[in-house]
Amino acid sequence: MSTYVISDPHGALDELQRMLDKIGFRMDGSDELYLLGDYCDWGAEPLDTLRFCMAMDLASPYVHCLMGNHEWMFLNTILTIRPGLPYDEASTIWLKNNHGDHTWQQYLALSDSERAAIRDWLMFLPYSAECTVNGVHYLMSHAYPYFSDMKYTPEEEARCRKDAVWRRLMIREDPFGFYEGRKHYDHFICGHTITEYYYYMLRFEKRWPYRKPDPSVRNRIFRAERFTDIDCGAKCFNYPEDVSETLRHGAERAQLACLRLEDGHEFYVHPVRHRGVSVRLPEVRFRGNLQNVRIPELHLGQTLQGMQDTLTHYWEEEFYDGSGRY
């Protein structure tokens, strides 16, 4: 049995399904999957992605979906908007500033029963989950720890739930520093904050206790001392040519990430490009018989320029017929 954690697919249904295929996820109880929120908004298929996660959550006790800040804003809009009345400030921020308008229009196009099913599912999404793998006890929330076993006043409950989907952990923060319950947690896993933020903050750290990862083109999972962030920026998949330089940069680095808890293995899926477009390869004509092609000999003692000259001579001798065609 393997335990997987994914966060922040943000409407990237193709990439999410590719990830599930890549890890070979089985819903029959052979594996367990934790989805840490932000299923909708930003991407090409925001509501379909949310409904896909909802269907898995309802179909299998081994799939656990948590509340994200985008589901939190979505639910707030569902519960507060009334026909003929203007949107409140929170709903306007979601629709305009957090790319919720596409999700909302698709939601309004559904039947009454379909909308009610989504509303009810959102209302009962938990704010945290926990599991033990190989003796390590994990707590998971979308953004910040939420401890379901602690007693809260109504005001504290509202604040802690809001923190769970919105508040960003500081790079050296102990996520369990304020916990007063009886359980013991070893590690916290979250999404919400694109990991590039933490790698950027490492530049200002002194005596960081873990080896800094090599810079890479795409975002990677970030591992702090007591928490791991797995949001690698899938929200930016669809913005490689946006007018915003920030979004274009985000699209260059974006990946969907998955963490397997048994061994810490990381899985990544790049954005799916050219959906439905068939790419025709150019025709290549060879003068010689490919079955009789010899491989040129390259020697370690050669310089780089020497190797290049050898390959150029080989190519011209074997394939080029002087007519401009190969």
Contacts in CASP RR format, 6 or more apart in sequence:
PFRMAT RR
TARGET T0000
AUTHOR 0000-0000-0000
METHOD contacts of the structure
MODEL  1
MSTYVISDPHGALDELQRMLDKIGFRMDGSDELYLLGDYCDWGAEPLDTL
RFCMAMDLASPYVHCLMGNHEWMFLNTILTIRPGLPYDEASTIWLKNNHG
DHTWQQYLALSDSERAAIRDWLMFLPYSAECTVNGVHYLMSHAYPYFSDM
KYTPEEEARCRKDAVWRRLMIREDPFGFYEGRKHYDHFICGHTITEYYYY
MLRFEKRWPYRKPDPSVRNRIFRAERFTDIDCGAKCFNYPEDVSETLRHG
AERAQLACLRLEDGHEFYVHPVRHRGVSVRLPEVRFRGNLQNVRIPELHL
GQTLQGMQDTLTHYWEEEFYDGSGRY
1 29 0 8 1.000
1 30 0 8 1.000
1 31 0 8 1.000
1 32 0 8 1.000
2 23 0 8 1.000
2 30 0 8 1.000
2 31 0 8 1.000
2 32 0 8 1.000
2 260 0 8 1.000
2 261 0 8 1.000
2 262 0 8 1.000
3 31 0 8 1.000
3 32 0 8 1.000
3 33 0 8 1.000
3 34 0 8 1.000
3 131 0 8 1.000
3 133 0 8 1.000
3 260 0 8 1.000
3 261 0 8 1.000
3 262 0 8 1.000
4 23 0 8 1.000
4 25 0 8 1.000
4 31 0 8 1.000
4 32 0 8 1.000
4 33 0 8 1.000
4 34 0 8 1.000
4 258 0 8 1.000
4 259 0 8 1.000
4 260 0 8 1.000
4 261 0 8 1.000
5 33 0 8 1.000
5 34 0 8 1.000
5 36 0 8 1.000
5 140 0 8 1.000
5 189 0 8 1.000
5 230 0 8 1.000
5 258 0 8 1.000
5 259 0 8 1.000
5 261 0 8 1.000
6 16 0 8 1.000
6 19 0 8 1.000
6 33 0 8 1.000
6 34 0 8 1.000
6 35 0 8 1.000
6 36 0 8 1.000
6 230 0 8 1.000
6 256 0 8 1.000
6 257 0 8 1.000
6 258 0 8 1.000
6 259 0 8 1.000
7 35 0 8 1.000
7 36 0 8 1.000
7 37 0 8 1.000
7 38 0 8 1.000
7 142 0 8 1.000
7 190 0 8 1.000
7 191 0 8 1.000
7 192 0 8 1.000
7 230 0 8 1.000
7 231 0 8 1.000
7 257 0 8 1.000
8 36 0 8 1.000
8 37 0 8 1.000
8 38 0 8 1.000
8 191 0 8 1.000
8 192 0 8 1.000
8 231 0 8 1.000
8 233 0 8 1.000
8 234 0 8 1.000
8 235 0 8 1.000
9 15 0 8 1.000
9 16 0 8 1.000
9 35 0 8 1.000
9 38 0 8 1.000
9 39 0 8 1.000
9 49 0 8 1.000
9 53 0 8 1.000
9 234 0 8 1.000
9 256 0 8 1.000
10 38 0 8 1.000
10 39 0 8 1.000
10 40 0 8 1.000
10 41 0 8 1.000
10 42 0 8 1.000
10 43 0 8 1.000
10 46 0 8 1.000
10 49 0 8 1.000
10 70 0 8 1.000
10 233 0 8 1.000
10 234 0 8 1.000
10 235 0 8 1.000
10 237 0 8 1.000
11 39 0 8 1.000
11 40 0 8 1.000
11 41 0 8 1.000
11 42 0 8 1.000
11 43 0 8 1.000
11 44 0 8 1.000
11 45 0 8 1.000
11 46 0 8 1.000
11 48 0 8 1.000
11 49 0 8 1.000
11 50 0 8 1.000
12 43 0 8 1.000
12 44 0 8 1.000
12 45 0 8 1.000
12 49 0 8 1.000
12 234 0 8 1.000
12 237 0 8 1.000
12 256 0 8 1.000
12 271 0 8 1.000
13 44 0 8 1.000
13 45 0 8 1.000
13 48 0 8 1.000
13 49 0 8 1.000
13 52 0 8 1.000
14 44 0 8 1.000
14 45 0 8 1.000
14 272 0 8 1.000
14 275 0 8 1.000
15 234 0 8 1.000
15 237 0 8 1.000
15 256 0 8 1.000
15 269 0 8 1.000
15 270 0 8 1.000
15 271 0 8 1.000
15 272 0 8 1.000
16 49 0 8 1.000
16 52 0 8 1.000
16 53 0 8 1.000
16 256 0 8 1.000
17 52 0 8 1.000
18 269 0 8 1.000
18 272 0 8 1.000
19 256 0 8 1.000
19 258 0 8 1.000
19 267 0 8 1.000
19 269 0 8 1.000
22 258 0 8 1.000
22 267 0 8 1.000
22 269 0 8 1.000
23 31 0 8 1.000
23 258 0 8 1.000
23 260 0 8 1.000
23 267 0 8 1.000
24 31 0 8 1.000
25 31 0 8 1.000
25 33 0 8 1.000
27 56 0 8 1.000
27 59 0 8 1.000
27 60 0 8 1.000
27 62 0 8 1.000
27 63 0 8 1.000
29 60 0 8 1.000
29 62 0 8 1.000
31 62 0 8 1.000
32 62 0 8 1.000
32 63 0 8 1.000
32 64 0 8 1.000
32 131 0 8 1.000
33 56 0 8 1.000
33 62 0 8 1.000
33 63 0 8 1.000
33 64 0 8 1.000
34 64 0 8 1.000
34 66 0 8 1.000
34 129 0 8 1.000
34 131 0 8 1.000
34 140 0 8 1.000
34 189 0 8 1.000
35 53 0 8 1.000
35 56 0 8 1.000
35 57 0 8 1.000
35 63 0 8 1.000
35 64 0 8 1.000
35 65 0 8 1.000
35 66 0 8 1.000
36 66 0 8 1.000
36 68 0 8 1.000
36 140 0 8 1.000
36 141 0 8 1.000
36 142 0 8 1.000
36 189 0 8 1.000
36 190 0 8 1.000
36 191 0 8 1.000
36 230 0 8 1.000
37 65 0 8 1.000
37 66 0 8 1.000
37 67 0 8 1.000
37 68 0 8 1.000
37 70 0 8 1.000
37 71 0 8 1.000
37 142 0 8 1.000
37 191 0 8 1.000
38 68 0 8 1.000
38 69 0 8 1.000
38 70 0 8 1.000
38 71 0 8 1.000
38 142 0 8 1.000
38 191 0 8 1.000
38 192 0 8 1.000
38 231 0 8 1.000
38 235 0 8 1.000
39 46 0 8 1.000
39 49 0 8 1.000
39 50 0 8 1.000
39 52 0 8 1.000
39 53 0 8 1.000
39 54 0 8 1.000
39 65 0 8 1.000
39 70 0 8 1.000
39 71 0 8 1.000
40 46 0 8 1.000
40 47 0 8 1.000
40 49 0 8 1.000
40 50 0 8 1.000
40 70 0 8 1.000
40 71 0 8 1.000
40 74 0 8 1.000
40 100 0 8 1.000
40 103 0 8 1.000
41 70 0 8 1.000
41 74 0 8 1.000
41 98 0 8 1.000
41 99 0 8 1.000
41 100 0 8 1.000
41 102 0 8 1.000
41 103 0 8 1.000
41 235 0 8 1.000
42 99 0 8 1.000
42 235 0 8 1.000
42 236 0 8 1.000
42 237 0 8 1.000
42 238 0 8 1.000
43 49 0 8 1.000
43 99 0 8 1.000
43 102 0 8 1.000
43 235 0 8 1.000
43 237 0 8 1.000
43 238 0 8 1.000
44 237 0 8 1.000
44 238 0 8 1.000
46 99 0 8 1.000
46 100 0 8 1.000
46 102 0 8 1.000
46 103 0 8 1.000
46 106 0 8 1.000
47 102 0 8 1.000
47 103 0 8 1.000
47 106 0 8 1.000
47 107 0 8 1.000
48 106 0 8 1.000
50 71 0 8 1.000
50 103 0 8 1.000
50 118 0 8 1.000
51 118 0 8 1.000
53 65 0 8 1.000
54 65 0 8 1.000
54 117 0 8 1.000
54 118 0 8 1.000
54 121 0 8 1.000
56 63 0 8 1.000
56 65 0 8 1.000
57 63 0 8 1.000
57 64 0 8 1.000
57 65 0 8 1.000
57 121 0 8 1.000
58 121 0 8 1.000
64 126 0 8 1.000
64 129 0 8 1.000
65 125 0 8 1.000
66 125 0 8 1.000
66 126 0 8 1.000
66 127 0 8 1.000
66 128 0 8 1.000
66 129 0 8 1.000
66 140 0 8 1.000
66 141 0 8 1.000
66 142 0 8 1.000
67 122 0 8 1.000
67 125 0 8 1.000
67 126 0 8 1.000
67 127 0 8 1.000
67 142 0 8 1.000
67 161 0 8 1.000
67 164 0 8 1.000
67 165 0 8 1.000
68 125 0 8 1.000
68 142 0 8 1.000
68 143 0 8 1.000
68 165 0 8 1.000
68 192 0 8 1.000
69 142 0 8 1.000
69 143 0 8 1.000
69 165 0 8 1.000
69 166 0 8 1.000
69 192 0 8 1.000
70 94 0 8 1.000
70 98 0 8 1.000
70 100 0 8 1.000
71 122 0 8 1.000
71 125 0 8 1.000
71 165 0 8 1.000
72 162 0 8 1.000
72 165 0 8 1.000
72 166 0 8 1.000
73 90 0 8 1.000
73 91 0 8 1.000
73 93 0 8 1.000
73 94 0 8 1.000
73 98 0 8 1.000
73 100 0 8 1.000
74 94 0 8 1.000
74 100 0 8 1.000
74 103 0 8 1.000
74 104 0 8 1.000
74 107 0 8 1.000
74 122 0 8 1.000
75 119 0 8 1.000
75 122 0 8 1.000
75 123 0 8 1.000
76 90 0 8 1.000
76 91 0 8 1.000
76 94 0 8 1.000
77 87 0 8 1.000
77 90 0 8 1.000
77 91 0 8 1.000
77 94 0 8 1.000
77 95 0 8 1.000
77 104 0 8 1.000
78 107 0 8 1.000
78 115 0 8 1.000
78 118 0 8 1.000
78 119 0 8 1.000
78 122 0 8 1.000
79 119 0 8 1.000
80 88 0 8 1.000
80 90 0 8 1.000
80 91 0 8 1.000
81 87 0 8 1.000
81 88 0 8 1.000
81 91 0 8 1.000
87 95 0 8 1.000
94 100 0 8 1.000
95 101 0 8 1.000
95 104 0 8 1.000
107 115 0 8 1.000
107 118 0 8 1.000
108 115 0 8 1.000
110 118 0 8 1.000
126 148 0 8 1.000
127 141 0 8 1.000
127 142 0 8 1.000
127 146 0 8 1.000
127 148 0 8 1.000
127 160 0 8 1.000
127 161 0 8 1.000
127 164 0 8 1.000
127 165 0 8 1.000
128 139 0 8 1.000
128 140 0 8 1.000
128 141 0 8 1.000
128 145 0 8 1.000
128 146 0 8 1.000
128 147 0 8 1.000
128 148 0 8 1.000
128 164 0 8 1.000
129 139 0 8 1.000
129 140 0 8 1.000
129 141 0 8 1.000
130 137 0 8 1.000
130 138 0 8 1.000
130 139 0 8 1.000
130 140 0 8 1.000
130 183 0 8 1.000
130 185 0 8 1.000
131 137 0 8 1.000
131 138 0 8 1.000
131 140 0 8 1.000
131 261 0 8 1.000
132 138 0 8 1.000
133 261 0 8 1.000
133 262 0 8 1.000
134 261 0 8 1.000
134 262 0 8 1.000
135 186 0 8 1.000
136 186 0 8 1.000
136 187 0 8 1.000
136 261 0 8 1.000
137 183 0 8 1.000
137 184 0 8 1.000
137 185 0 8 1.000
137 186 0 8 1.000
137 187 0 8 1.000
138 185 0 8 1.000
138 186 0 8 1.000
138 187 0 8 1.000
138 188 0 8 1.000
138 189 0 8 1.000
138 261 0 8 1.000
139 145 0 8 1.000
139 147 0 8 1.000
139 175 0 8 1.000
139 176 0 8 1.000
139 185 0 8 1.000
139 187 0 8 1.000
139 188 0 8 1.000
139 189 0 8 1.000
140 188 0 8 1.000
140 189 0 8 1.000
140 190 0 8 1.000
141 164 0 8 1.000
141 165 0 8 1.000
141 188 0 8 1.000
141 190 0 8 1.000
142 164 0 8 1.000
142 165 0 8 1.000
142 190 0 8 1.000
142 191 0 8 1.000
142 192 0 8 1.000
143 163 0 8 1.000
143 164 0 8 1.000
143 165 0 8 1.000
143 166 0 8 1.000
143 167 0 8 1.000
143 168 0 8 1.000
143 169 0 8 1.000
143 190 0 8 1.000
143 191 0 8 1.000
143 192 0 8 1.000
143 193 0 8 1.000
144 163 0 8 1.000
144 164 0 8 1.000
144 165 0 8 1.000
144 166 0 8 1.000
144 167 0 8 1.000
144 168 0 8 1.000
144 169 0 8 1.000
144 175 0 8 1.000
144 190 0 8 1.000
145 164 0 8 1.000
145 175 0 8 1.000
145 176 0 8 1.000
145 179 0 8 1.000
145 188 0 8 1.000
146 160 0 8 1.000
146 161 0 8 1.000
146 163 0 8 1.000
146 164 0 8 1.000
147 160 0 8 1.000
147 179 0 8 1.000
147 181 0 8 1.000
149 181 0 8 1.000
149 182 0 8 1.000
149 183 0 8 1.000
150 179 0 8 1.000
150 180 0 8 1.000
150 181 0 8 1.000
152 160 0 8 1.000
165 192 0 8 1.000
166 192 0 8 1.000
168 192 0 8 1.000
168 193 0 8 1.000
168 197 0 8 1.000
169 175 0 8 1.000
169 188 0 8 1.000
169 190 0 8 1.000
169 193 0 8 1.000
169 224 0 8 1.000
169 227 0 8 1.000
169 229 0 8 1.000
171 198 0 8 1.000
171 201 0 8 1.000
171 202 0 8 1.000
171 205 0 8 1.000
171 224 0 8 1.000
172 224 0 8 1.000
172 225 0 8 1.000
173 227 0 8 1.000
174 225 0 8 1.000
174 226 0 8 1.000
175 185 0 8 1.000
175 188 0 8 1.000
175 226 0 8 1.000
175 227 0 8 1.000
176 185 0 8 1.000
176 188 0 8 1.000
176 226 0 8 1.000
179 185 0 8 1.000
187 226 0 8 1.000
187 227 0 8 1.000
187 228 0 8 1.000
188 226 0 8 1.000
188 227 0 8 1.000
188 228 0 8 1.000
189 227 0 8 1.000
189 228 0 8 1.000
189 230 0 8 1.000
189 259 0 8 1.000
190 227 0 8 1.000
190 228 0 8 1.000
190 229 0 8 1.000
190 230 0 8 1.000
190 231 0 8 1.000
191 229 0 8 1.000
191 230 0 8 1.000
191 231 0 8 1.000
192 229 0 8 1.000
192 231 0 8 1.000
193 229 0 8 1.000
193 231 0 8 1.000
194 219 0 8 1.000
194 231 0 8 1.000
194 232 0 8 1.000
194 233 0 8 1.000
194 235 0 8 1.000
194 250 0 8 1.000
195 219 0 8 1.000
195 220 0 8 1.000
195 221 0 8 1.000
195 222 0 8 1.000
195 229 0 8 1.000
195 230 0 8 1.000
195 231 0 8 1.000
195 232 0 8 1.000
195 233 0 8 1.000
196 219 0 8 1.000
196 233 0 8 1.000
196 250 0 8 1.000
196 253 0 8 1.000
198 222 0 8 1.000
198 224 0 8 1.000
198 229 0 8 1.000
199 212 0 8 1.000
199 213 0 8 1.000
199 219 0 8 1.000
199 220 0 8 1.000
199 222 0 8 1.000
202 208 0 8 1.000
202 212 0 8 1.000
209 225 0 8 1.000
210 223 0 8 1.000
210 225 0 8 1.000
213 220 0 8 1.000
217 252 0 8 1.000
217 253 0 8 1.000
218 232 0 8 1.000
218 252 0 8 1.000
218 253 0 8 1.000
218 254 0 8 1.000
218 255 0 8 1.000
218 268 0 8 1.000
218 270 0 8 1.000
219 232 0 8 1.000
219 233 0 8 1.000
219 253 0 8 1.000
219 254 0 8 1.000
219 255 0 8 1.000
219 257 0 8 1.000
220 232 0 8 1.000
220 255 0 8 1.000
220 257 0 8 1.000
220 266 0 8 1.000
220 268 0 8 1.000
221 228 0 8 1.000
221 229 0 8 1.000
221 230 0 8 1.000
221 232 0 8 1.000
221 257 0 8 1.000
221 259 0 8 1.000
221 266 0 8 1.000
222 228 0 8 1.000
222 229 0 8 1.000
228 259 0 8 1.000
230 257 0 8 1.000
230 258 0 8 1.000
230 259 0 8 1.000
231 257 0 8 1.000
232 253 0 8 1.000
232 254 0 8 1.000
232 255 0 8 1.000
232 256 0 8 1.000
232 257 0 8 1.000
232 268 0 8 1.000
233 250 0 8 1.000
233 253 0 8 1.000
233 254 0 8 1.000
233 255 0 8 1.000
233 256 0 8 1.000
234 254 0 8 1.000
234 255 0 8 1.000
234 256 0 8 1.000
234 271 0 8 1.000
235 254 0 8 1.000
236 247 0 8 1.000
236 250 0 8 1.000
236 251 0 8 1.000
236 253 0 8 1.000
236 254 0 8 1.000
237 251 0 8 1.000
237 254 0 8 1.000
237 271 0 8 1.000
238 251 0 8 1.000
238 271 0 8 1.000
239 247 0 8 1.000
239 248 0 8 1.000
239 250 0 8 1.000
239 251 0 8 1.000
240 248 0 8 1.000
240 251 0 8 1.000
240 252 0 8 1.000
241 248 0 8 1.000
242 248 0 8 1.000
242 251 0 8 1.000
251 271 0 8 1.000
254 271 0 8 1.000
255 268 0 8 1.000
255 269 0 8 1.000
255 270 0 8 1.000
256 268 0 8 1.000
256 269 0 8 1.000
257 266 0 8 1.000
257 267 0 8 1.000
257 268 0 8 1.000
258 266 0 8 1.000
258 267 0 8 1.000
258 268 0 8 1.000
259 265 0 8 1.000
259 266 0 8 1.000
259 267 0 8 1.000
260 266 0 8 1.000
260 267 0 8 1.000
284 326 0 8 1.000
285 325 0 8 1.000
285 326 0 8 1.000
286 319 0 8 1.000
286 326 0 8 1.000
287 318 0 8 1.000
287 319 0 8 1.000
287 320 0 8 1.000
287 321 0 8 1.000
287 325 0 8 1.000
287 326 0 8 1.000
288 318 0 8 1.000
288 319 0 8 1.000
293 318 0 8 1.000
294 318 0 8 1.000
296 310 0 8 1.000
296 311 0 8 1.000
296 314 0 8 1.000
297 310 0 8 1.000
298 307 0 8 1.000
298 310 0 8 1.000
298 311 0 8 1.000
302 310 0 8 1.000
315 326 0 8 1.000
319 326 0 8 1.000
320 326 0 8 1.000
END
